[in-house]
Amino acid sequence: MFRGKLWRHADFLKLWTGETVSVFGSQVTLLAVPTVAILILHAGPFQVGLLSALEFLAFPTLGLVAGVYADRLRRRPIMIACDLGRMLALGSIPLAFVLNLLTLEQLYVVALLTGIFTVFFDVSYQSYLPVLVDRPNLIEGNTKLEITRSTAQVAGPAVAGFLIQLIGGAKAVAVDAVSFLFSALALALIKTPEPEPRPSTASGATGFIPEMREGIEVVFGSPILWRIAGCTATTNLGSNMIFGAVLLVFAYRQLHLSAGVVGVIFAITSVGGLAGALIAAWVARRLGIGPTLGISIVIGGLALLATPIAAVAAPVVVLAVTGFIGGITNPIYNIAQVSLRQAITPDRVQGRMNATMRTIVWGTIPLGAFIGGILGTSIGLVQTIACLADGHASTLQLGVSLMIENGRIAWIRPNEEADAGGAETLDGGGATIVPALVDAHSHLTMPGGSHWIERGSDPPDRLREVARRNAGRLTQAGILWARDVGSPSGPDGLAISLHVRQELAAQASAPYIRVAGTWIATDGYLPMTVAVKDGDDLAAAAVAQLDSGTDFVKIMLDPPGRSDDRCPFTVDDVRKACEAVHRRGRKITAHATILDGARVGAEAGVDSIEHGMELDDGIAATMRANDVALVSTLSVLASWATFEQTTRIERFTSEEGKRRLIARREGALAAVKAARRAGVRIAAGSDFGGGSVRAGHLAWEVELLVEAGLEPHEALAAVTWRGGELLGIDHAGRLRPGDPADLVLVHGDPLSDPRALWRVWAVFKAGERLA
């Protein structure tokens, strides 16, 4: 690899460099796209299998066509066009993610398009190298390209896993998009002229169909070639039933591995691939081509059969060892069979023979991924038998069965109409199924307690550890959605919650997180806030937070230290910020515990008011008119009342402090009543971490909402689907066929006794039981 004439061949070095960068970039997409589908878009085995199938669909359908065009047209322009096409297709993923528009349907379209471009690129690429370098240097050129590709497969997955954990799967795909641009530019700089293509057949006939037919006849007219095609096609069918659809879902959902660990396992598999490539020639010489093919395919198959052992013992070790063994045998088999094909086929039809073989052996890849998705779906069936309360009806639905299939709710039926088939049955007798809860006002990086403000100055690493513990408490309490409305910033100037969101997104057992940035407030509010002076600053700070990657924006409409009763910003100031955020397709919320702050936020048209502890009927009417939601946090004041007994802090223990607290609590209850009378949408949050409450205590808020006058089903709605509305996630907090199976079983009836939400018995996230 490190010696030879091609080190002095400038145009080959351009091709090699461009392809090397592109292959490294593609390793990111190989892991990032299914990771996005599983962890962000809640795809199950069928959806992941379909994604893989669509990516390879072009090989059986367009491979022969691409082969003919690669012989009819100059190949370098085809390759450049394909690189640019893949850049645009993949680049749409991070763009849609930033705009909050990413869907599984888009991933399907991108997979299909990139597959089409890849077919035309690969067929042209295989035929272009003999044009670029002299035939005596072909072995050197192919060796350099293959070992570089193997090296990328070794290092790429680990780097991809780290990159996904650092910036997220969707944004990581941008790396691959840029790599295709680099490859296109490198190809454009090549100066070696490409001769005019002159397609023909053995008989001298020309034409699209005769040329295509000859490639097919060469393969099926040779007993050796069609047997190789059958063996390789069958192998690809089976291996892609596992790798194309089930393995990543198995690793993330059942084994609860992180993206970083999965990346390392892929890297170990690729190390095996590099080792296999290096020893393949030696093995073939020692055993002979025929025995090499048979032995390598059997050992590789046995490694695949051992994969399920990971479910019962040492999952990382099992996946790493089986992957490494499979990694070794795969290139040994491939190099042997490709060498045999090349040795027995005339040079004149090498290109069309290879296109035909690729159509056959790669054609089973999408079929395998599709079948694997179906098998993964049929294995993952769970039926729960219980009552149901979804926050819409005021009465409990008795005798209900809910089927979980492929990570989603397949159906909800009366028990007498339910047919479990071969599904696992969970007897929830005496329990009630409720949607996964949504804590619409939370602070994951903060520990709560009576010193919650001081704890915001703790080191970032400590706050991230707090977030991990809080996330675990949420899951155990059945809270699978957390709307983080503010966190301190880290050394990089970004809100720590952004890093937390990314870390938790890679953990199947963690709740879903949506985050604002660091609190935006007027000068002097708190040392950990982003300080602004006027309306222009406010709008600029809001946009800057969106640019940093936040899901929404939060502004503070209270004065510093509640020094007076006036909002520090005008209605026009806040309206400018609202318009700037809404132009980006995002939401903006306002912290307002004083009457004037709520008035300003309501008139300016924020999407929601947090706390709203001093609403009156007039402001509530404005909120209803402008579709401004209220996020209640009554449990904050309830927790403060406990500090009278548990602390010596004067603001809680003095007589004056007690009187103020009673007055604020009565005012907050009255505000909720005013909002309900006006028909304001009411979501609820515990304000855990940033408001003294601890994570997982959202049920307390439900009890207090009922005390404030909401019906139990309205209070349940406030911590389920109303919170989902606020997040802009249609399925969050809902139980409907086709939605992700995010649900909780509690002991008792939350529609007659809200305290039942404290008694969580089982928690399912995307169909997997977490508690």
N, C-alpha and C positions, 0 to 999 in steps of 0.2 A: 504493500500500500504506500510505503513511504519512499519508494524508488521507482524510477521509470521515466519514460520520455514525456508523459502527459503532464508532468509538473511544469514543463516549459510550453505547454499548449494553452495559450491564453483563452481561446474560445471554449475548450473543454473545462477549464477552471471556472469560467462563468456559469456554464451549465451545472457543474458539480456544486458550486457554491449556492446557486439559486435553489437547486433541488434539496440540498442539505438543510437550508433554512426552512424550506417548505415542509420537509418531513418532520423537523422538530416542532414546527407550529401545529402540524396535524396531530401530533401526539396529545397536544392540549385539548383539541376538539374531540378526540377519541374518548376522553374521559369526561370533558366538560359538558358536552351536549346531553348525554344520558343523565349526568348528575343534575343538570338544570331540570330535565324532564321529571326526575324522581323527587328531588328535594324541594323544588320551587313550584312546579306545575302538578305535583302529586300524581305522576304517572305510575301505573302498575305494570306487571309483566307484559300484558297484552300491548299497552301503548309503547313500551320500550321496544318490544319485539317488532311492532309495526314501524317504528322509527328506523330500526336497523334494516328492516326489509325494504323500505322505500329507498334507503341509501344505496342498496345494491340492486334494486329493480332494473336499473338501466343496463346492467351487465348481460342478463339473458335476453333483453328486448332490443338493445341497440348495439351490442358488441360487434355483430357481423357488419352492420351498417358503418360503424366507426372504422372497421378494418378496411373496407373498400374506400372510404373517403381519405383515410390516411395514405393510401396508395395513389389516389387521384389528385390530391392537393399537396402543396408544400406543408410540411409538418410543423415547422417552427411557428408560423402564424396561428395554426390551430392551437398549439400549446399556449401561446400568449393569450389568445382569446379565452381559453378555458381557465387559465390562472385568474384573469380579471373577473370572469363570471363567478368563480368560487369565492373571490374576495368580496364581491358585492353580496352574494347570497349569505355568507357567514357574517359579514359585517352588519346585516340587518338584525341579528340576534341581540348584540349588546345595545344597539340603538333602540330596539323595541323594549328592552328591559328598562333602560333609563327612562323611557317615556311611559312606563307602566302598561305597555300594550302587548307584552309577550304572551303567546298562547301555544298550546301543543300543536294546533293546526299550522302555525307558522313554522315550527320545528319540522313538521312533516314535509312542508313545501321546500324548506331549505335542504333537507336530507335528499329529496328527490332531485333537486337542481344540482346539488354538488355531486351526486352520483352520476348524472348525465355528463357533466363537465369532466369528471374523473375518467369515465370510459373513453371519451375522445382524447383526453390528454395522455392516458397510459398507452393506448394503442399507438398513438403518434410518437410518443417518447421512445417506446421500444424499437421503433423503426428509424428514429432520427440519429441515434448514436453512430451507426455505420456511415452515415453521411458526414458526420463531424470529425471522426478520427479514422485513420487507416485501419484496415482489417487486422494487421499484426498487433495493433494496440487495443483491440476490442476486449480481450481478456483483462488487461490492466484497467481499462475504463470501467468495465462491469464490476470488477473486484472493488475498486475504489467506491463506486456508487453503492454496492451492496453492503460493504462493511460500514460505510457512513450511515446507511439506513438502519443497520442493526444497532449501531451506537446510539442513534436517536431513539430507537425503541427501548434501549436500556435506560438512558438518562431522562428521556421525555416524560414517562408516566410519573416519576417522582417529582420532577419539576412541575408537571401539570397539577398534581395533587396539592403541592405547596401553593401554587398560584391560585388554584380554586379556593383554597382556604383563606388566602390573603385578600383577594379582590372579588371572589365570587365566580361561579361557573359561567354566567352569561357574559360578564366582562372579559373573562379569560379567553373566550372565543375570538375576541378582537385580535389576540396575538396571532392566531392562525390566519385571520383575514389579512393582516399586514404581511405575514410570511408569503402568501400567494402574490401580493403586490411585488415583493422583493424578487420572487422567482420570475415574474413577468418582465421586470426591468432587466434582470440578468440575461434572460433570453433575448430581449430586444437589443442588447449590446453585442451579441455575437455577430461577427463579420464574415464567417465562412459562408460562401454562397451555396445554396441548396439547388441541386439539379432539377430540371423539369421532370415531373412524374410521368411515367409511361406505363400505365397498367395494361396487362394482357394475361391470357391463359396459355396453357401448354399447346393448345391447338391454334393459337394466334388470334382467337376471337376476343373481342373487347365488348364491354358492356357491364352494367352493374350486376345483373343477375348471374351471367356466366362466371364473372370473377368471384362472386360470393359462393356460388355452387362449387367451384373447384376447391376452395378451402374446406368445405364440408366433406367433399368426397375423399380428400386426402386423409382426414381423421377417421371417418367411418369405413374406409377401405383398408385400414391397417389394423390387424388384431391387437397389436401392442398399444397403439394410440387409443383405441376406443376402450380398452381395458383400463388404461391409466386414467382416462376421462371418467369412467364409471367409479373407480376406487376413490379418486380425488373428490368427485362430486358427492359421493356418499359421506366421506369424511367431513366435508364442509357442511353438509346438511346437519349431521349430528353435533358437530362442535358449535355451530351457530345457534342450535336450539338452546345451548347453555350460555355461550358468551354473548350472543346477540340479544337475548331477552331476559334470561333468568339470573345470571351470575351477579350483576350489579344490584338488582333488586334484593337478591339473597344476602349480599354483603351489607347493604345499607339498612334494610328493613328487618331482617331476621338476626343477623350477626351484630348489627349496630356498630359497624366499622365507620370511621371517619373517611373523608375524601383523601386525606393525607396518607392514611394506612392503605387504602385501596390503591393509591398511586404507587406506593412502595411495592405492593404485591405485583402489580403490573410490571414494575421495573425489574423485579426478580425474575418474572417470566421472560422478560426481554433479555436478561443476562443469559438465561438458558438458550434463547434464540441465537445470541451472538456466539455462545460456545458451540452450539450445534452447527452453525455456519462454518466455524473454523475447523471442525473435525469431520465435516461431511465427506470431503474427498478421501481422507484417510480411511474412514469406515467403508466407503464404497470399494476402495482398493482391496481391503482386507476380506470383506464378505462377498463382494460382487454386487452388481446392480439389483438383481432380482431379490436375493435375501435381504439386502438393505431396505428395499421398499416394504417387504412383508414384516420384518422385525420392527422397524420404526413405527409403522402404522398401528401395530398391536400394542406396543408399549405406550404410545400416545393415547390410545383408547382406554387402556387400564388406568392411566392417570386421571382421565376425565371421570371414570366410574368412581374413583376415590373421593371426588370433590364433596359429596354430601356428608362425609365424615366430619367436616367443619362444623356442622350443626350441633354435634355432641361433644367435641373435644378439640381444644387448641385451634381455633378457627384460623388465626393468622398463619400458624405453622403449616397447617394442612393446605391452605390455599397457596402458600408460597412454594411448598414442596411439589405439589401436583402441577402448579403452574410452571415451575422450573423444569420438571421432567417433560411436560408437554412442549415447553419452549425449546428443549434440545432436539426432540424427535421431529418437530415440524420442519425445520430447515433441512435436516438430513433427508427426509422423505422428498421434500420439494426439489432440492438440488439434484437428487438422483433422478427423479422423474423428468425434470426439465432437460437434464443432460441427455437422457435416453431419447426423449422426443427430438431434440436437436440433431442427435447423431444419426437418426434413421430417416430424417426428412430432408428432401432436396432444398438447397438454398433458395431456389426460385419461389417456393411457396411457404417459406418460413413464417412470413408475416401473417398470411391468411390462416395458416395452420394454428398459429398462436392465438389469433383472434377467435377462431372456432373453439379451441380448447378452453379459452377463458370464458367464452359464453356458456359452455357446458358446466365447467367446474365451479364458476362463480355464480351460475344461475341458481344453484341450490342454496346459496347463502341467504337470500331473502326468504325463501321457503322455510329454511330451518329456523330463522328468527321468528317468522310468523307462527310456526307450529310451537316453538318454545314459549311464545307468549300465551298461546291457548293453553298449553299444559301448565304453565305457571299460574294461569287464572284458575284452572280447574282444581289445582291443589290448594288454593288459598281461599276456600269457602268457609265462612263462619255464620251460623244462625244464632241470633239471640232471641230469647223468649221472655218478655217482660211487659210492663206497662210503658206508656210513652207520654212525655210532656215536652212540647216543642216551643213553648212561648207564644203560640198563636191562639190555641183554644184555651178556654178558661177551665175546662174539666179534663180529667185524666182519661186517656184512652187505654182501656183495659184489654188484656189478652192480645197483645200485639207481638208479631214476629218481624224481625228485621234481618235481611240477608246481606252479608258483606261478601262481595265478590270482586277480585282484582283490585282490592284496596278501596272500593267504592260501595255505596249503598245500591244493591241490585233491586231490592223491592222492600216495601213495608206493607204487611198484610195482617188481617185477623188470623189468629192461630189456626182456626178451623180451615182456612184457605191456604195455609202455608205448607209447602212441600220441601223439606230440607234436602231431599235427595241423599247424596253422599257427604253432605257438609258436616263439619264439626258443629255440635250444638252446645250452646252455652245457656244453661237454665238460669234465667234471671228472675225466678219466682220471688215476688215480694219486692223487687227492685223496679226502678223507673228509668227508662232510657231518656236522656236529655242531650241536646246538642253540646258539643265541646264548648266550654265557657270562654267568653271574651272579656279580658280585663282591659277596658278602654282607657285607663289612666294608670300608668305604672312607670317605675324607674328601676330597670333591672340592675343597674350598676350600683345602686344604693342599698344599704342594709336596713334602713328604717330605724325604729326606736326613738328614744327621746333626744338623741344627739344627731338626728339625720342630717342637719345642715353641716355640722363639723365633719361628718364622715365623707362629705363630698370632696374634701381636700386630701383624702387618703391617696397613696400612690396608685397610678393607673393599673399596675399588675394586681394590686389587692382588690381594686374595684372590679376588675374582670373576673377574679375568682368569686367575688360576691355574686356577680351575674350568673356564673355557672351554678352556684348553689341555689339561687333564686329560681333559675330555670327548672331545676329538679323539683323544687317545691311546687311550682306551677303545674307541672305534669302530673304529679301525684294528686293534686287537688282537682284535676279535670279541667284545668285552664290551659287550653292549647293555642290561644291567641293572646298575645300581649302587645299593647300599643304603648310603646315607650315614648313618653312625652318630654324627655329631656335628660341629659347626662352631662357630667363634666367633660372637658376636652383633654386629650392626651398630649404627649410631647410633640406629636406631628401636627397639632392644631385641629385635628378632627375630633368629633364627638366620640367618646369611647364606645358608645352604643353601636356605632357603625361597625367596629371591629367585632363586637359581641354578636351582632346580627349575622355577620359572615361566619363566625365560628359555629354558632348554633345551627345555621342552615345546613351544615354538613353532618349534623347529628340527628339520626332518626328518632331518638327519644326526647328531643328538645321541643319546646313549643315553637310555633311560628311567631316571628317577631317583625313588627313594623316600627320604624324609629323616626323621631324628629332629631334635630341636632342638639347642640347646646342652647340653653334658654336664651332668647333674644329679649333684652330688656333695656330700659333707660339707664343712663349713667348712675352708678351708685346703688343699684338694686341689690346685687350680690356679687362677690368677687369672682365666682365661677361662671358668670354669664357673659354673653356677647353684648357689649354695651354700645348703644346707638344714641344719637342726639335728636334726630327729627325724622319726618316721614320719608325723605329720600334715603337716609341711612337705613331706615327700617326695611324698605323694599329691597335695597341692595343686599342687606344681610340675609333676607329671606331667600333671595335668588342664589346667593353664595352657598347657603346650606343645601339647597337642591343640587347645586353643582357638585357638592362634596359627596352626594349619594344618598341623602335622606329621603324618606318616603313621603314626608309631609313636613310642615313648618309649625313651630309654636312660638307665639309672642306673649310677652307679659304685659298686661294692662293695669297692673297694680303699681302705685308709687313706691319708691324705696322705703322700706320699713313701715309701710302704711302711714306715712307722715301726714297725709291729708286724705280727703275723700274724693280727690279728682284724679281722673286717668291722666297719665303723663303724655299721652298722644291724642291728637284730634281724630275726628271721624275721617277726615281726608287723609291723614297720615296712614291710618290703618287700611283705608280703602285702596291706597296705592299699593300697599303690600299684598292685599288680597288679589288685586288685578294682576300683579306680577306673578304670583304663585299660580293663579288660575290659568294664566296664559300657558303655563308649563304643564297643564293638565293635572296638577296636584292640589292638595287641600291645605288649608291654614286654620289653625285653632288658636284660641286666645285664653290665657289664664286670667280669670277675673273673679276675685273674691269680693270686690266692692261694687256698689250699685252703678257708679259712673263708668267703671271699666266694662261692665256688662252692657250698658247702654251704648258705649262707643263700638264695642265689638258687634252688637246686634245691628246697629245702623250701618256699619261699614260692610257687613255681609260676610263675616268670617264663617267658616263651615261649622264650627262648634265653639261653645264656651265651656271651659273647664272650671269646675267647682260651682260657679254661679250662686254664691251663698247669700246674695242680697237682691235677688230678682223681685220685681213687682209686676203687677198685671200689665202695665204699659209696656215694659221691656219684654215680657213674655209674648205679648201680642206682636211686637216687632220681630222677635225671633221666629215666630210662626210665619209671619208674612215673608221674611227673607230666608226661610228654610234653614235656620240656624239651630243645630241640635244642642242639647244640654248634656254634659257628662257629669253626673253627680259623684261626689266623693264624701258622702256622709260619714263613712267609717273613720275618716281622719279625725273628725271632732269627737267621735266616740272613743277613739284610742287616746286622744288627749285627756279625756275625762279619767282614764285609768291612771294617768301619770300623777294625779293628785295623791294616790295611795302608794305609788311605786317609786317616786322620785322626790328630790328636795328642790326641784327647779321652781323658782318663785312664780313664774308666769302661770304655773299650773297649781301651785299649792297655796298661794296667797288668796285672801278673800276677794280682792279685786279681780285677780285672775280667774277665780271660779265664776264670778258674776259675768265677766266678759265671755267666758266659754259657754255658759248657759245661754246667753243672749245670741251668740253666734250659732249655736246649735238650733235654737228655735227659729232663727232667721233662715238657716239652711233648709230646715224642714218646710218652712213656709214657701221658700223659693221653689222647691220641687212641686209643691201643691199648685203654685201659680203656673208653672210650666205645664203641668198636666191639664189644668183647666183650659189653658190656651191651645192645647193640642200640639205642643212642642214635642219633637222626637226626643226621647230620653234614653241615653246609653249610660253605662255605669262603670266606674273603676274604683279600685281600692286605694289608689295613690300609694301603693306599697313602695318602700324604699325612700321615696322623696317626701313622704308625709307621715312618717312614724309608724304606719301599718306594716306588717310583715307580709312577705310573698305568700300567696296561696289562701288568703283570707277574704276572697271575694264574696263568699257566702254571707259575711257580715253585712256587706253593702246591700244585699238582697233583703235581708231582714229589716234594715233601716228604711229601705224604699217602701216596703209594706207599711211600716210605721208611719211614713210620710203620706200615705193615702193611696199608693198604687195597689192594684189588685195583684195577687201573687203571680198570675201569668204575665202581667205587664212588667213586674220586677224581674221575672225570668227572661223576658224578652230583652230587657235592658242589658243583661249580661250574656246574651247570645246573639240573636240576629240583628238587634239594633246596633250592637257593637260592630257586627260585620258590615252593616251599612256604612258606618262611620269610617271603617277601614277601606271601604270600596271593594271589598271581597265578597262577591255575591253568595258564595257557599259557606262563608264563615258563620258559625252559630246556627246553622240550619240542618235539618234532616229531610233530605229529598232524594228519591231515586236518581242515580247518576252523579251525585255529589260525593266528594271524598268521605270515607267512613270515619269521620272525626266525631266521636260520641263518648258519653259517660253514662255509667249505671250508678245510681245512688239508691241508698236504702230508705224507702219511704216515698211519700208523695209531696214534691215541692210546691204543688198547687194548693195544698191545704196547710202545709207546714214548711216554710222556706228553710228551716234548719236542716231539712233533708239534704241540702246541697253540701253540708259539712261531712255527710256520711258517704263519701265516695267509695264505691266497691270495685269498679273496673273502669279503665280508660283505654280507648282505642284511638290511635292516630293512623290515618290512611289504612285502616283495616288491621293494623298490628296492635296487639294488646300490650300496653306499656305498664299498666298497674292493675 
